[in-house]
Amino acid sequence: MTPELTYLAATLILAVVQIFLPATGRTRQFGTKWNAGPRDEATPPVGPITGRLERAQSNLYETLPLFIGAVLIAHVTGEDGVLTYWGAALYFWARLIYIPLYAFGVTGLRSLAFMASLIGLLMIIAALFL
């Protein structure tokens, strides 16, 4: 398996983890009975950290399909190389760092982490055309 595919697999694991982070916060706030129930009633707003974790998950899911597609296209076409390696690494590590920065409300650095992940994605896409 190429390093890019390894980073893709790691990013998919990160995406699964990001499902459970806000879910755990909601369960802590509303209880296991709510979690196991039908959730028919309107739910009060979640706490700030849980809300941030929900938004961080949503933010990842906005670019994740693009990352998956770019890595797979690079692999299938044999275009993986230095640019795709560093792009995939940058995307993964920036997305990992983004979670605690967002959860704890660190402004500025959170935006830098997002931009770094976007640059990593663009590096992979650029490799397809160079």
N, C-alpha and C positions, 0 to 999 in steps of 0.2 A: 504494500500500500504506500502511495506517495505521501510526503509530509502534508501536502495540501488536503488530501482526503482524510488524513489523521486530524488535521485542524477542523475539517468539516464535521467529522464524527464527534470531536470534543465540543464543537459549537452546538450540535444537536443535543448532547448531554446537558449543556448549559441551558438550552431552551426548555428541556424537561424540568431542570432544577427551578427555572423561573416560573414554571406553572405552580410548583409547590410552595415557593416562598410567600406569595400573597395569600395563597389558600391557607397556609398555616396561620398567618396573621388574622384572617377572617375567622377561622375556627377558634383561635384564642379569644377573639373579641366577642363572638356570638355563641360559642359553645359547640360541643360535639353533637348535641341534639339538633341544632340548626343545620350543621354540616350533613348529618345523616337524613335530615327531613326533606320534604318536597320544596322548601323555600318559596312557597306561594305568596307569602306576605312581603310587603315592601321592606327592604333591609335598610336600617339606618346607615349613614355614611361610615366608612371605615376610618380607622385612625390614620394619622399622617404617614407613618412609615409603610403601612400596608398599602395605602393609596399610591405612594411613590413606587413601591414594588410592582403594583399593577401597571403603572405607567411605564416603568422600565421594561416590563415584559412586552407590553404593546409596542414600545419603541424597537425592541429587538425584532419583533415579528414583522415590522415594516420593511426591514432590510434583509431579513433572513432568506426569503425566497430568491432574492437577487444574488446573495452570496452563494447559495446552493447551486443556482444555475450557472454562475460564473465559474465556480470551481469544477463542476461537472463538465462544462463545455471545454475548459482548458485541459482537463484530463483526457476526455474522449478525443480531442483533436491533437493531443500531444504537444500542446502549447505550454505545459507547465514547466517552470524554470525558476530562475532567481526572483523575477518580479512576482510571479504567482505565489512562490513560497513566502516571501516577505509580506505580501499583501494578505495572505491567509493568516499568517502569524499576527500581524498588526490588527486585523479584524477581530480575531479571537481574544487576544489579550486586552484590547481596548473594550470589547464587550464585557469581559469579565470584570475589569476595573470599574466600568460604568455602574454596575449594580450597587456596590456599597456607596459610591459617590452620590448616586441618586437617592438611595434609601435614607442616607443621613443628611440630605439637603445641601450638599456641597455644590454651590453654584460656581460657574466658571470652569473648574476642573472637569465637572460632568460634561459640559459642552465640548471641552477639548477631547475628552475620551470619545464622545460621539463622533467628532470630526476625524479623529484618528481612525476609528473603525470605518468611516466612509472613505477615507483615503486608501485604506487597505483594500476595500472593495473595488475602488476605482483602479488600483494597481493591477488587480486580477483582470478586470475588464480591458484595461489598456494592453495587457500582454496578449490578448486575443487578436489585437490589430497591429501589433509591432512585429 
